[in-house]
Amino acid sequence: GNAQGNLSRQLHGLGEGLGVLAGSLGPTWQNTVVAVVSEFGRTFENGSKGTDHGHGSTLWLLGGGISGGAIHGEQARLRESDLHQNRDFPVLNDYRAVLGEAFREMFGLNAQDIRHVFPGLKPWTKVAI
């Protein structure tokens, strides 16, 4: 589903919806952070033709105060030997750590507060948001 398939259509709709949200919030957008999290970190075609859930994921942060335009976190090559169970993207980055860092930055939470929200969370390398 590259540029014209179902995934492309779904992402286009998501992008349009996020654009409408940003536009409708007006100046409030400058103080807004939106997290888009996906659990669908599967290969393009797997045992169920791409209809089941995977292990890796995608997380986007956007908003008026986000210093964007960069990819953060650990990345992996797309070789079969790097895939989880030879089919899924592996989990490389804990989404809770990214959200915890956003909460720290936005609400002044300390590490203990963030561990209370996300029990068992391992430390995260600070990223600018």
C-alpha positions in Angstrom: 0.0 0.0 0.0 2.8 2.5 -0.7 1.8 5.8 -2.3 -1.7 4.6 -3.5 -2.7 1.7 -1.3 -4.8 1.4 1.9 -2.0 2.6 4.2 -1.4 5.7 2.1 -5.1 6.5 2.2 -5.3 6.0 6.0 -2.2 8.1 6.6 -3.6 10.8 4.3 -6.8 10.9 6.4 -4.8 11.0 9.6 -2.7 13.9 8.3 -5.8 15.8 7.2 -7.4 15.3 10.5 -4.3 16.5 12.4 -4.2 19.6 10.1 -7.8 20.4 10.9 -7.1 20.0 14.6 -4.1 22.3 14.4 -6.0 24.9 12.4 -9.0 24.8 14.6 -7.0 25.3 17.8 -5.6 28.6 16.5 -3.1 30.1 19.0 -3.7 27.3 21.5 -1.8 25.0 19.1 1.4 26.6 20.4 0.7 25.0 23.8 -0.5 21.7 22.4 1.3 18.3 22.1 -0.4 15.5 20.2 1.0 12.0 20.4 0.2 9.5 17.6 1.2 6.0 18.6 0.9 2.9 16.5 1.4 -0.7 17.6 1.4 -1.9 14.1 5.2 -2.6 13.7 4.9 -5.5 11.4 6.5 -6.3 8.1 4.8 -5.4 4.9 3.5 -8.9 4.4 3.5 -11.4 7.1 1.7 -14.7 7.9 -1.7 -13.1 7.9 -1.0 -10.8 4.9 -0.3 -7.8 7.1 -3.5 -7.9 9.1 -2.2 -8.8 12.5 -0.4 -6.8 15.1 3.3 -6.6 15.3 5.8 -5.8 18.0 7.6 -2.6 17.0 5.8 0.7 16.7 5.8 4.2 15.6 5.3 7.3 17.7 5.0 10.8 16.5 4.9 14.0 18.6 3.6 17.1 17.0 2.3 20.5 18.2 3.2 24.1 18.1 5.9 23.8 20.7 7.5 20.7 19.3 11.0 21.1 17.9 10.4 18.6 15.1 11.9 17.5 11.9 14.1 14.8 13.4 14.0 11.0 14.1 15.0 10.1 17.6 15.6 6.7 19.3 17.2 3.5 18.3 16.7 2.4 14.7 17.1 -1.0 13.1 17.9 -2.2 9.6 15.2 -4.1 7.8 17.0 -7.3 7.3 15.3 -10.6 8.1 17.9 -11.4 10.8 17.0 -8.2 12.6 13.3 -8.9 12.7 11.4 -10.3 15.7 10.4 -13.9 14.9 11.8 -13.2 11.4 8.7 -11.2 10.5 8.0 -8.2 12.9 9.9 -5.0 13.6 11.6 -5.4 17.0 10.7 -3.2 19.9 13.6 -0.8 20.2 12.1 2.2 22.0 9.6 2.3 24.8 6.8 4.7 24.0 6.3 5.3 27.7 9.8 6.8 27.9 9.0 9.2 25.1 5.7 10.2 26.7 7.4 10.4 30.1 9.9 12.9 28.7 7.1 14.9 27.2 5.3 14.9 30.6 8.5 16.0 32.3 9.0 18.8 29.9 5.4 20.0 29.8 4.3 19.5 33.4 7.6 19.6 35.3 7.4 16.0 36.5 10.5 14.5 38.0 11.7 10.9 37.5 9.8 9.6 40.5 6.6 11.1 39.2 7.1 9.6 35.8 7.9 6.2 37.3 4.6 6.5 39.2 2.7 7.1 35.9 4.7 4.4 34.1 5.8 1.7 36.7 9.0 -0.1 35.7 10.1 2.5 33.2 13.8 2.5 32.4 15.7 5.8 32.1 15.4 7.5 28.8 18.0 9.7 27.0 16.6 13.2 27.0 15.2 14.4 23.6 14.2 18.0 22.9 10.5 18.5 22.5 
